Amino acid sequence: MRPGVQALSFAVLRSLGVAQSLLKLLAKRAPPAQATALLCTALALLCQREGAMYDAFTLVNQTVEAAKNTPAIKPQASFINACLRKFLRERDFFMAQVEADGSALWNHPTWWVAQLQRDWPGQWQRILAANNRQAPLTLRVNTRRISRDAYLEKLAAAGLEARLVCESGLELNQAVGVHELPGFGEGWVSVQDSAAQLAAPLLLAGRKTQESFRVLDACAAPGGKTAHLLELADCAVTALDIDSLRCERVHQNLARLGLAAKVLSADASDPSGWWDGVLFDAILLDAPCSAAGIVRRHPDIRWLRRPSDIDQLVGIQAKLLSVLWSVLKPGGRLLYSTCSVFKSEGEQQINAFLARNTRTKLLPSPGHLLPGSFTMDPASIHNLLGDHDGFYYALLEKTLG
């Protein structure tokens, strides 16, 4: 039942801007909250011409019955019925009207669209269009247990087609539940977006040959990047997360993959609670962010975020950068990443950090990766990633002098 409910919810959230705009046209006064939610759900599904999940009149009837069976909005059932049937009768008229509403046209809050227009004047429309598409299922092969070629054969034997992405990734042509993936329970693969799979190789690229290589994954849950580090190299990883329940997920994921790390529930911005005084060779800071790059996987994010959230998150990111830099060994490297396309959480954040810290070198890094698979440059890293999420990466080296 849960997958079905999630699919329905995501479909509604991807068309919520249109639904809200339609409701303003159909209702002179805003109905009660529960009636508004039910109407927006129905309108979001009715306005989808291609790939409609339900027959229109069946959907209207079920919506009205749901209202009748909900005591708080039972008196609104007739009103809901009238609104929905009016929309069906005059669909073309109403859809033409909402095209003038930017939030409806792009199914994102107005402030979000404006921010993308400022940050990406030549790409903002492509970003919004990508956000409204369903993301593919991308896997990371645990090469400690099986080679990618061998796993590709396992997929083919199970009737699943996939293409190669990244160094150890596979993008499935058709998404399936993880229980249908060969060897998932045995730790052969993990679900991880191809852009997210860049983190571990980027950080480990600067690894020097030595017996001990200490790595800090500062905001680790649910553990995908922690596991990838351990799959690629024999290193001692300390994985932090402030949420103890999310730390349990890190333990579970590592156990399934046959890997081990020191997992601590602690605030990365306060080393006094977790640091043993020994400097780290490498640090991965996958910082808390707006998640503006993974909206296609979590379509609720765009509607839950507020403009003020971004400023607050930028402050948290700056503090984490400053604090964690102090526990990094001279000559060591810190990889800063966010799953955001907002420049304040990426490029602008790192430029400000570089201005404050002179003993810092910015190494070759992907920078901002925009969601999707479109690229005009044949040599672009996008060609290696397939259909990926939006991310930002900056690899920083702590210089000796």
Buried (B, 14 or more C-beta within 10 A) or exposed (E): EEEEEEEBEBBBBBBBBBBBBBBEBBBEEEBEEBBBEBBBBBBBBBBBEEEEEBEBEEBBEEBBEBBBEBEEBEEBBEBBBEBBBEBEEBBEEBBEBBEEBBBBBBBBBEEBBBBBBEBBEEBBEBBBEBBBEBBBBBBBBBBEBBEBEEBBEBBEEEEBEBBBBBBBBBBBEEEEEEEEBBBBEEBBBBBBBBBBBBBBBBBBEBBEEEEEBBBBBBBBBBBBBBBBBBBBBEBBBBBBBBEEEBBBBBBEBBEBBBBEBEBBBBBBBEBEEBBEEEBBBBBBBBBBBBBBBBBBBBBEBBBEBEEEEBEEBBEEBBBBBEBBBEBBBEEBBBBBBBBBBBBBBBBEBBEBBBEEBEEBEBEEBBBBBBBBBEEEEEEEBBEBBBBBBBBBBBBBBBEEE
